[in-house]
């Protein structure tokens, strides 16, 4: 039993050492961070008042599309075994959810821009949708002011 444990432990250590030596990053931290930012932005948008002239709803749609693209990009990257390399808002003070959504979207945009470009084109699609969502949130802020 002890010998089997040592063999398994040795195999795990070898795998870990190989991963570290090859510079492989286990699971695309920038894409994961962008996804978390998008989920946070979506939660804020859902909590915002509905008096934004349809722009809040449009932004939610773009955020959902960006989340799908990020997920597809992560899955594409996993299948193709690629390794990851490593604004201020003029919002009115009475729109905390819209401002928080804008901050999360800007964070998602930065994370997507910092992620490696090779995600089967999905990183670019997610970035385009995030930029559209940012425009819609800004329009919604203006409409709700």
C-alpha positions in Angstrom: 0.0 0.0 0.0 2.8 2.4 0.9 4.7 1.6 -2.3 1.5 2.3 -4.4 1.1 5.6 -2.6 4.7 6.6 -3.3 4.3 5.6 -7.0 1.1 7.8 -7.3 2.7 10.7 -5.5 5.8 10.4 -7.7 3.6 10.5 -10.8 1.7 13.5 -9.6 4.9 15.3 -8.8 6.3 14.5 -12.2 3.2 15.8 -13.9 3.3 19.0 -11.8 7.0 19.5 -12.5 6.5 19.0 -16.3 3.6 21.5 -16.3 5.7 24.1 -14.4 8.8 23.5 -16.6 6.8 23.8 -19.8 5.2 27.0 -18.6 1.7 25.6 -19.0 -1.1 27.5 -17.2 -3.8 25.1 -16.1 -6.9 26.9 -17.1 -6.7 30.3 -18.8 -6.9 32.7 -15.9 -7.6 35.8 -18.0 -10.5 34.2 -19.8 -11.9 32.9 -16.5 -11.5 36.4 -15.0 -13.3 37.9 -18.0 -16.1 35.4 -17.5 -16.5 36.3 -13.8 -16.5 40.0 -14.8 -19.2 39.4 -17.3 -21.3 37.4 -14.8 -20.9 40.3 -12.3 -21.9 42.9 -15.0 -25.0 40.8 -15.9 -26.1 40.6 -12.3 -25.7 44.4 -11.9 -27.6 45.0 -15.1 -30.4 42.7 -14.0 -30.6 44.7 -10.7 -30.7 48.1 -12.5 -34.0 50.0 -13.0 -35.8 49.2 -16.3 -36.1 52.8 -17.3 -33.2 52.8 -19.7 -34.9 52.9 -23.1 -34.2 49.3 -23.9 -30.5 49.7 -23.6 -30.2 47.8 -20.4 -31.9 44.8 -22.0 -29.7 45.1 -25.1 -26.6 45.2 -22.9 -27.7 42.0 -21.1 -28.1 40.3 -24.5 -24.6 41.4 -25.5 -23.2 40.3 -22.2 -24.9 36.9 -22.6 -23.4 36.6 -26.1 -19.9 37.5 -24.7 -20.2 34.9 -22.0 -21.1 32.2 -24.6 -18.1 33.3 -26.7 -15.8 33.3 -23.7 -17.0 29.7 -22.8 -16.5 28.6 -26.4 -13.0 30.2 -26.5 -12.0 28.4 -23.3 -13.3 25.1 -24.7 -11.6 25.6 -28.0 -8.3 26.4 -26.3 -8.6 23.3 -24.1 -9.3 21.1 -27.1 -6.4 22.6 -29.0 -4.0 22.4 -26.0 -2.9 26.0 -26.1 -1.1 27.6 -23.1 -2.2 31.0 -21.8 0.3 33.8 -21.7 0.1 36.2 -19.4 -12.5 54.3 -18.0 -13.6 55.9 -16.1 -17.4 56.3 -16.3 -19.3 59.6 -16.5 -22.3 57.9 -14.9 -24.8 59.7 -12.8 -24.4 58.9 -9.1 -28.0 57.6 -8.8 -27.3 54.6 -11.1 -25.1 52.3 -9.0 -26.0 49.1 -10.8 -25.4 50.5 -14.2 -22.1 52.0 -13.0 -21.1 48.7 -11.4 -22.0 46.9 -14.6 -19.9 49.3 -16.6 -16.9 48.7 -14.3 -17.3 45.0 -14.6 -17.6 45.2 -18.4 -14.4 47.3 -18.6 -12.6 44.8 -16.4 -13.9 42.0 -18.7 -12.6 43.9 -21.7 -9.2 44.4 -20.2 -9.0 40.6 -19.3 -10.1 39.7 -22.8 -7.5 42.0 -24.4 -4.8 40.5 -22.2 -5.8 36.9 -23.0 -3.9 35.2 -25.8 -5.5 35.8 -29.2 -5.8 32.2 -30.3 -9.2 31.0 -29.1 -10.6 30.0 -32.4 -11.9 33.5 -32.9 -14.2 33.4 -29.9 -12.1 35.8 -27.8 -12.5 38.4 -30.5 -16.3 37.8 -30.6 -16.5 38.1 -26.8 -14.6 41.3 -27.0 -16.9 42.7 -29.7 -19.9 41.8 -27.6 -18.4 43.4 -24.5 -17.7 46.6 -26.4 -21.4 46.6 -27.6 -22.6 46.0 -24.1 -20.4 48.9 -22.9 -22.0 51.2 -25.5 -25.5 50.1 -24.5 -24.8 50.6 -20.8 -23.5 54.1 -21.5 -26.6 54.8 -23.5 -28.8 53.4 -20.7 -27.0 55.6 -18.2 -27.7 58.6 -20.4 -31.4 57.5 -20.9 -31.9 57.1 -17.1 -30.3 60.4 -16.1 
